[in-house]
């Protein structure tokens, strides 16, 4: 039961890691789109390349804003998507450490089990009568290895 529990813990962390990276990839794509749109608009307003109708609208908006603002400072918008990506990557880093720790716990339990199965005389006799065999230390499936090595950000 202990070995199965440790194996299940590793699986849970692996699934969590894949979910975090998929969410991070989605956030990254949205962040890139937001940055492009935001900074394209900023560049448009800074360049002054407008049609006559757009120019009149911008001038009207600026006049209204100028009346309401005493001090003019240039500042770019705070784009919070980058903070979300950084947070997701920190979660991924934490989850990766948990995966490593869970694998070590699993492998320690397997080592203990395998040692007991071959311990002479009592454990070995009981293990043989009950059909207990050694266990294989943790290794992930081929599909999970491929998923873990895939490019989540493509």
Secondary structure, 3 states (H helix, E strand, C coil): CHHHHHHHHHHHHHHHHHHHHHHHHHHHHHHHHHHHHHHHHHHHHHHCCCCHHHHHHHHHHHHHHHHHCCCCCCCCCCCCHHHHHHHHHHHHHHHHHHHHHHHHHHHHHHHHHHHHHCCCCHHHHHHHHHCCCCCCCCCCCHHHHHHHHCCCCC
